[in-house]
Amino acid sequence: MIRYAPLQLLALAWALAAAGAALAQPVQKVPRIGMLFAPPEAVHAPLRDAFLQGLRDLGYEEGRTIVLEKRYAEGHPERLPKLASELVELKVDVIVTAAFPAINAARQATTTIPIVFAATGDPVAAGHISSLARPGGNITGLSVLATETTPKRLQLLKDVHPGAARVALLFNPTDFGMTVRVTEAQSAARALGIATTTHEVRNSADFDRAFAAMEKARPDVLLAVVDGLTLQHRRRIVEFAAANRIAAIYETSEFVESGGLMSYGPSAADNYRRAANYVDRILKGAKPAELPVEQPSKIELVINAKSARALGLVIPQSVLLRADRILD
């Protein structure tokens, strides 16, 4: 028989107690964040990375303190409901999404898992939330004020092309938010004395038909309403406008960085970074119903001076002075 001295027995008791306490500690659950988006992942990557940077800024580390479940419809919005159901089956702690089709798919898939939208036009009109101040339900996030800023885009087009009499509106009618913006654009154009033509794109094949229709309509200016589909094909849109010498304005600066004339709207990347704050608060116990929807803190005017010269446009000094960025 092994005999222990009193001090040895005490040390052994402490060791056993410590081991038992360690075994009794519950295993820390690593939160799972679902990501649901319609565009191809390669197209959406810069915005996804902005969201991930927001998480890192808050101290989260992918694979260690959080797990990401990414689901992309790769430009096929009809896949969104199935992808949303997959995230629900995985029992993710929160779903991050953007734009009407993906938000709607997430809402139809769950009424209990918190949903954070990183960007949407008018979430009240779309029926996503009850009000900006008190969203209600399981959903909240950030608006991009796209509908409210649409009249300003038309005015900017008129400022840089005073003689403009016809504006072409390019949009995806399968996205409710886009149709709301087009209605607002038509109203704003009437107030400015500009006639409108609408050109719908539901998929990649529709762009050639829309461009052919625009060539017949011979618009002076173009307003492209931005969603995942038009963002995916932004280079085609920008190149068409340049080839046909059409002054165009866009809702996000990605188009201007791709050679487009100008954009007026909030920074999409900034919205995605800020969406990480919602995720953080929800993971710490906040209820989406009680988290007010945030609006952009800044609306940016971005102008591509090289594109203006190629179109033979002289941007008025009054417009240049309002620009947040001028690319050349």
Secondary structure as GFF3:
##gff-version 3
##sequence-region A 1 328
A	DSSP	alpha_helix	6	24	.	.	.	ID=ss1
A	DSSP	beta_strand	32	37	.	.	.	ID=ss2
A	DSSP	alpha_helix	41	57	.	.	.	ID=ss3
A	DSSP	beta_strand	67	72	.	.	.	ID=ss4
A	DSSP	three_ten_helix	77	79	.	.	.	ID=ss5
A	DSSP	alpha_helix	80	89	.	.	.	ID=ss6
A	DSSP	beta_strand	94	97	.	.	.	ID=ss7
A	DSSP	alpha_helix	100	109	.	.	.	ID=ss8
A	DSSP	beta_strand	115	117	.	.	.	ID=ss9
A	DSSP	beta_strand	139	141	.	.	.	ID=ss10
A	DSSP	alpha_helix	146	160	.	.	.	ID=ss11
A	DSSP	beta_strand	166	171	.	.	.	ID=ss12
A	DSSP	alpha_helix	176	191	.	.	.	ID=ss13
A	DSSP	beta_strand	195	200	.	.	.	ID=ss14
A	DSSP	alpha_helix	206	217	.	.	.	ID=ss15
A	DSSP	beta_strand	221	224	.	.	.	ID=ss16
A	DSSP	alpha_helix	228	232	.	.	.	ID=ss17
A	DSSP	alpha_helix	234	243	.	.	.	ID=ss18
A	DSSP	beta_strand	247	250	.	.	.	ID=ss19
A	DSSP	alpha_helix	253	257	.	.	.	ID=ss20
A	DSSP	beta_strand	262	265	.	.	.	ID=ss21
A	DSSP	alpha_helix	268	283	.	.	.	ID=ss22
A	DSSP	three_ten_helix	288	290	.	.	.	ID=ss23
A	DSSP	beta_strand	300	304	.	.	.	ID=ss24
A	DSSP	alpha_helix	305	310	.	.	.	ID=ss25
A	DSSP	alpha_helix	317	322	.	.	.	ID=ss26
A	DSSP	beta_strand	325	327	.	.	.	ID=ss27
###
